[in-house]
Amino acid sequence: MSENDDSNSNQTLKARRRLLLGLGGGAAISAWHKPLLNAIVTPAHAMMSPEPPEPPEPPEPPEPPEPDPDPEDICPMIEIGNVTTGPVSGTNTPPVCTATFDVLSSDASVDLTILSIDTGALPADVTIDIQDLGDASSTTGPRIVWQGPAVDAPFCTDLEPTDEVTFTITATCTAVTNGDTFEQTFTLSDILM
């Protein structure tokens, strides 16, 4: 082959290449479409970690327990009943009178438990006798006997003690489950009215 042949051959090859590139490039352009991506699969080592979950809402603090009701709100009130008065027989120096009364429940269907009856310091010549602490219904209960000087002694027809006495009565009832108690205070003059 001569140099001309080589040069023609090279030019022919170049022309063919251009033609092929030109056709191929045009064919490639007319045949190319934007790819449709349905999903991207990435290798496991390249995957992103999922977003951390939202922290849970803190729990609501528990409701404080309902306080136990006060005993005076669930137990019946204390009443004084069965009051009797009169002279003390056989005693005239100093002349004294007597008053007897019972500590009762104000509710016929609920009994009270009378735990204590306190009078504090007593005036001179006054005595108090407390009998049978414990259950008090609406008709019977612990009995208190007062003896002391009165304005109309020794006859004691309209009993008016010369000295006041205060009775503090502590009670509870079966509806009270925590052992709480309540108190009521009575004066002797109020009892005798």
Contacts in CASP RR format, 6 or more apart in sequence:
PFRMAT RR
TARGET T0000
AUTHOR 0000-0000-0000
METHOD contacts of the structure
MODEL  1
MSENDDSNSNQTLKARRRLLLGLGGGAAISAWHKPLLNAIVTPAHAMMSP
EPPEPPEPPEPPEPPEPDPDPEDICPMIEIGNVTTGPVSGTNTPPVCTAT
FDVLSSDASVDLTILSIDTGALPADVTIDIQDLGDASSTTGPRIVWQGPA
VDAPFCTDLEPTDEVTFTITATCTAVTNGDTFEQTFTLSDILM
1 9 0 8 1.000
68 176 0 8 1.000
68 177 0 8 1.000
68 178 0 8 1.000
68 180 0 8 1.000
70 180 0 8 1.000
70 182 0 8 1.000
71 171 0 8 1.000
71 172 0 8 1.000
71 173 0 8 1.000
71 176 0 8 1.000
71 180 0 8 1.000
71 181 0 8 1.000
71 182 0 8 1.000
72 182 0 8 1.000
74 173 0 8 1.000
74 175 0 8 1.000
74 176 0 8 1.000
75 110 0 8 1.000
75 112 0 8 1.000
75 171 0 8 1.000
75 172 0 8 1.000
75 173 0 8 1.000
75 175 0 8 1.000
75 176 0 8 1.000
75 182 0 8 1.000
76 105 0 8 1.000
76 106 0 8 1.000
76 107 0 8 1.000
76 110 0 8 1.000
76 112 0 8 1.000
76 173 0 8 1.000
77 106 0 8 1.000
77 184 0 8 1.000
78 103 0 8 1.000
78 104 0 8 1.000
78 105 0 8 1.000
78 106 0 8 1.000
78 112 0 8 1.000
78 114 0 8 1.000
78 136 0 8 1.000
78 169 0 8 1.000
78 171 0 8 1.000
78 184 0 8 1.000
78 186 0 8 1.000
79 103 0 8 1.000
79 104 0 8 1.000
79 105 0 8 1.000
79 106 0 8 1.000
79 138 0 8 1.000
80 101 0 8 1.000
80 102 0 8 1.000
80 103 0 8 1.000
80 104 0 8 1.000
80 186 0 8 1.000
80 191 0 8 1.000
81 101 0 8 1.000
81 102 0 8 1.000
81 104 0 8 1.000
82 100 0 8 1.000
82 101 0 8 1.000
82 102 0 8 1.000
82 104 0 8 1.000
83 99 0 8 1.000
83 100 0 8 1.000
83 101 0 8 1.000
83 191 0 8 1.000
83 192 0 8 1.000
84 99 0 8 1.000
84 100 0 8 1.000
84 101 0 8 1.000
85 97 0 8 1.000
85 98 0 8 1.000
85 99 0 8 1.000
85 100 0 8 1.000
85 156 0 8 1.000
85 159 0 8 1.000
85 192 0 8 1.000
86 97 0 8 1.000
86 98 0 8 1.000
86 99 0 8 1.000
86 156 0 8 1.000
86 157 0 8 1.000
86 159 0 8 1.000
87 97 0 8 1.000
87 98 0 8 1.000
87 153 0 8 1.000
87 154 0 8 1.000
87 155 0 8 1.000
87 156 0 8 1.000
88 96 0 8 1.000
88 97 0 8 1.000
88 98 0 8 1.000
88 147 0 8 1.000
88 154 0 8 1.000
92 154 0 8 1.000
94 125 0 8 1.000
94 149 0 8 1.000
94 153 0 8 1.000
95 149 0 8 1.000
95 150 0 8 1.000
95 153 0 8 1.000
95 154 0 8 1.000
96 125 0 8 1.000
96 147 0 8 1.000
96 148 0 8 1.000
96 149 0 8 1.000
96 150 0 8 1.000
96 153 0 8 1.000
96 154 0 8 1.000
97 147 0 8 1.000
97 148 0 8 1.000
97 149 0 8 1.000
97 150 0 8 1.000
97 152 0 8 1.000
97 153 0 8 1.000
97 154 0 8 1.000
97 156 0 8 1.000
97 159 0 8 1.000
97 161 0 8 1.000
98 145 0 8 1.000
98 146 0 8 1.000
98 147 0 8 1.000
98 148 0 8 1.000
98 156 0 8 1.000
99 145 0 8 1.000
99 146 0 8 1.000
99 159 0 8 1.000
99 161 0 8 1.000
99 188 0 8 1.000
99 191 0 8 1.000
99 192 0 8 1.000
100 143 0 8 1.000
100 144 0 8 1.000
100 145 0 8 1.000
100 146 0 8 1.000
101 143 0 8 1.000
101 144 0 8 1.000
101 191 0 8 1.000
102 136 0 8 1.000
102 140 0 8 1.000
102 141 0 8 1.000
102 142 0 8 1.000
102 143 0 8 1.000
102 144 0 8 1.000
103 114 0 8 1.000
103 117 0 8 1.000
103 136 0 8 1.000
103 141 0 8 1.000
103 142 0 8 1.000
103 143 0 8 1.000
103 144 0 8 1.000
103 169 0 8 1.000
104 112 0 8 1.000
104 136 0 8 1.000
104 137 0 8 1.000
104 138 0 8 1.000
104 139 0 8 1.000
104 140 0 8 1.000
104 141 0 8 1.000
105 111 0 8 1.000
105 112 0 8 1.000
105 136 0 8 1.000
105 137 0 8 1.000
105 138 0 8 1.000
105 173 0 8 1.000
106 138 0 8 1.000
107 138 0 8 1.000
108 137 0 8 1.000
108 138 0 8 1.000
110 173 0 8 1.000
110 174 0 8 1.000
110 175 0 8 1.000
111 135 0 8 1.000
111 136 0 8 1.000
111 137 0 8 1.000
111 173 0 8 1.000
111 174 0 8 1.000
112 135 0 8 1.000
112 136 0 8 1.000
112 171 0 8 1.000
112 172 0 8 1.000
112 173 0 8 1.000
113 134 0 8 1.000
113 135 0 8 1.000
113 136 0 8 1.000
113 171 0 8 1.000
113 172 0 8 1.000
113 173 0 8 1.000
113 174 0 8 1.000
114 133 0 8 1.000
114 134 0 8 1.000
114 135 0 8 1.000
114 136 0 8 1.000
114 141 0 8 1.000
114 142 0 8 1.000
114 169 0 8 1.000
114 170 0 8 1.000
114 171 0 8 1.000
115 133 0 8 1.000
115 134 0 8 1.000
115 170 0 8 1.000
115 171 0 8 1.000
115 172 0 8 1.000
115 181 0 8 1.000
116 133 0 8 1.000
116 169 0 8 1.000
116 170 0 8 1.000
117 130 0 8 1.000
117 133 0 8 1.000
117 142 0 8 1.000
117 144 0 8 1.000
117 167 0 8 1.000
117 168 0 8 1.000
117 169 0 8 1.000
117 170 0 8 1.000
118 167 0 8 1.000
118 168 0 8 1.000
118 169 0 8 1.000
118 170 0 8 1.000
119 128 0 8 1.000
119 165 0 8 1.000
119 166 0 8 1.000
119 167 0 8 1.000
119 168 0 8 1.000
120 166 0 8 1.000
120 168 0 8 1.000
122 128 0 8 1.000
122 165 0 8 1.000
123 162 0 8 1.000
123 163 0 8 1.000
123 165 0 8 1.000
124 163 0 8 1.000
125 148 0 8 1.000
125 149 0 8 1.000
126 146 0 8 1.000
126 147 0 8 1.000
126 148 0 8 1.000
126 149 0 8 1.000
126 161 0 8 1.000
126 163 0 8 1.000
126 165 0 8 1.000
127 146 0 8 1.000
127 147 0 8 1.000
127 148 0 8 1.000
128 144 0 8 1.000
128 145 0 8 1.000
128 146 0 8 1.000
128 165 0 8 1.000
129 144 0 8 1.000
129 145 0 8 1.000
129 147 0 8 1.000
130 142 0 8 1.000
130 143 0 8 1.000
130 144 0 8 1.000
131 142 0 8 1.000
131 143 0 8 1.000
131 144 0 8 1.000
131 145 0 8 1.000
132 141 0 8 1.000
132 142 0 8 1.000
132 143 0 8 1.000
133 142 0 8 1.000
134 141 0 8 1.000
134 142 0 8 1.000
135 141 0 8 1.000
136 142 0 8 1.000
136 171 0 8 1.000
144 167 0 8 1.000
146 161 0 8 1.000
146 165 0 8 1.000
146 188 0 8 1.000
148 161 0 8 1.000
148 162 0 8 1.000
148 163 0 8 1.000
149 161 0 8 1.000
149 162 0 8 1.000
149 163 0 8 1.000
150 156 0 8 1.000
150 159 0 8 1.000
150 160 0 8 1.000
150 161 0 8 1.000
150 162 0 8 1.000
151 160 0 8 1.000
151 161 0 8 1.000
151 162 0 8 1.000
152 158 0 8 1.000
152 159 0 8 1.000
152 160 0 8 1.000
159 192 0 8 1.000
160 189 0 8 1.000
160 192 0 8 1.000
161 188 0 8 1.000
161 189 0 8 1.000
161 192 0 8 1.000
164 187 0 8 1.000
164 188 0 8 1.000
164 189 0 8 1.000
165 187 0 8 1.000
165 188 0 8 1.000
166 185 0 8 1.000
166 186 0 8 1.000
166 187 0 8 1.000
166 188 0 8 1.000
167 185 0 8 1.000
167 186 0 8 1.000
167 187 0 8 1.000
167 188 0 8 1.000
167 191 0 8 1.000
168 183 0 8 1.000
168 184 0 8 1.000
168 185 0 8 1.000
169 183 0 8 1.000
169 184 0 8 1.000
169 185 0 8 1.000
169 186 0 8 1.000
170 181 0 8 1.000
170 182 0 8 1.000
170 183 0 8 1.000
171 181 0 8 1.000
171 182 0 8 1.000
171 183 0 8 1.000
171 184 0 8 1.000
172 179 0 8 1.000
172 180 0 8 1.000
172 181 0 8 1.000
172 182 0 8 1.000
END
